[in-house]
Amino acid sequence: MENIDIGKKVEKFRKAKGLSSRELAKIAEITPSMLSQIERGLANPSIQTLKVLAKALDVPTFSFLLEETNTKDLVVRSNERKKMVVDNLSYELLSPDFTGTISTAIMNVPPNTYSSESLLEHKGEEVAFVLEGKIKVFLNEEEYILDTGDSVKIPAHMKHKWENNFSTKATILFSVTPSAF
């Protein structure tokens, strides 16, 4: 929570509403000097003061407590992807990391390999899209062959596995929510 500057957020919401410091202080029933100190980071508002300011600015109280996101950290360059190899499968993480509620990755499955010997399940819901090649996907007791351009949704806790018993590499784009790997 070190990236949180409550005062800057109060100021940002105030300016977005087109209010002067004096106008907001009057609406929130706090002194203009207190509001000035809060906005400049010289005073920490009580929870009650945050509630009053939130009501006056018509924003949820928690919006003052959200960490700022550095947009630079949201971009993943193709040559900077996090990569992982498990057995013969390689994964490239397209999401910056595993924080948040969704992760997206590319799975490369060489010919004559599989994701696991047995069907596995996980708590995350998954959607997969075949970018290149073809792949066999097992969903519970059923099996399906997916060609380039095909996709599949795998509900949470559904037993599944991937198998490439074809002569070319398969490349699968998939997203999992909640974020898990």
Solvent accessible surface area in square Angstrom, and as a share of the most:
residue,aa,sasa,rsa
1,M,156,0.70
2,E,168,0.75
3,N,85,0.44
4,I,30,0.15
5,D,61,0.32
6,I,40,0.21
7,G,4,0.04
8,K,117,0.50
9,K,13,0.05
10,V,0,0.00
11,E,42,0.19
12,K,116,0.49
13,F,40,0.17
14,R,21,0.08
15,K,122,0.52
16,A,89,0.69
17,K,102,0.43
18,G,64,0.61
19,L,37,0.18
20,S,51,0.33
21,S,38,0.24
22,R,172,0.63
23,E,85,0.38
24,L,0,0.00
25,A,1,0.00
26,K,168,0.71
27,I,95,0.48
28,A,3,0.02
29,E,157,0.70
30,I,36,0.18
31,T,82,0.47
32,P,53,0.33
33,S,67,0.43
34,M,82,0.37
35,L,0,0.00
36,S,38,0.25
37,Q,70,0.31
38,I,1,0.01
39,E,15,0.07
40,R,151,0.55
41,G,52,0.50
42,L,120,0.59
43,A,20,0.16
44,N,145,0.74
45,P,21,0.13
46,S,63,0.40
47,I,110,0.56
48,Q,115,0.51
49,T,26,0.15
50,L,4,0.02
51,K,103,0.44
52,V,48,0.27
53,L,0,0.00
54,A,3,0.02
55,K,172,0.73
56,A,22,0.17
57,L,0,0.00
58,D,114,0.59
59,V,33,0.19
60,P,71,0.45
61,T,45,0.26
62,F,122,0.51
63,S,16,0.10
64,F,0,0.00
65,L,68,0.34
66,L,94,0.47
67,E,90,0.40
68,E,96,0.43
69,T,88,0.51
70,N,80,0.41
71,T,100,0.58
72,K,148,0.63
73,D,82,0.42
74,L,103,0.51
75,V,84,0.48
76,V,44,0.25
77,R,147,0.54
78,S,76,0.49
79,N,131,0.67
80,E,121,0.54
81,R,64,0.23
82,K,118,0.50
83,K,134,0.57
84,M,78,0.35
85,V,105,0.60
86,V,70,0.41
87,D,127,0.66
88,N,96,0.49
89,L,4,0.02
90,S,34,0.22
91,Y,30,0.11
92,E,32,0.14
93,L,10,0.05
94,L,48,0.24
95,S,18,0.12
96,P,48,0.30
97,D,52,0.27
98,F,95,0.39
99,T,102,0.59
100,G,63,0.61
101,T,100,0.58
102,I,95,0.48
103,S,6,0.04
104,T,32,0.19
105,A,2,0.02
106,I,24,0.12
107,M,4,0.02
108,N,21,0.11
109,V,0,0.00
110,P,44,0.28
111,P,48,0.30
112,N,118,0.60
113,T,15,0.09
114,Y,101,0.38
115,S,33,0.21
116,S,21,0.13
117,E,145,0.65
118,S,68,0.44
119,L,51,0.25
120,L,97,0.48
121,E,80,0.36
122,H,60,0.27
123,K,127,0.54
124,G,1,0.01
125,E,62,0.28
126,E,9,0.04
127,V,75,0.43
128,A,1,0.01
129,F,78,0.33
130,V,0,0.00
131,L,71,0.35
132,E,87,0.39
133,G,20,0.20
134,K,74,0.31
135,I,0,0.00
136,K,28,0.12
137,V,0,0.00
138,F,34,0.14
139,L,25,0.13
140,N,65,0.34
141,E,160,0.72
142,E,102,0.46
143,E,96,0.43
144,Y,106,0.40
145,I,95,0.48
146,L,18,0.09
147,D,67,0.35
148,T,83,0.48
149,G,42,0.40
150,D,55,0.28
151,S,67,0.43
152,V,21,0.12
153,K,117,0.50
154,I,0,0.00
155,P,57,0.36
156,A,44,0.34
157,H,112,0.50
158,M,50,0.22
159,K,95,0.40
160,H,15,0.07
161,K,28,0.12
162,W,11,0.04
163,E,35,0.16
164,N,0,0.00
165,N,73,0.38
166,F,46,0.19
167,S,103,0.66
168,T,80,0.47
169,K,88,0.37
170,A,0,0.00
171,T,12,0.07
172,I,0,0.00
173,L,52,0.26
174,F,17,0.07
175,S,28,0.18
176,V,8,0.04
177,T,48,0.28
178,P,60,0.38
179,S,22,0.14
180,A,32,0.25
181,F,112,0.47
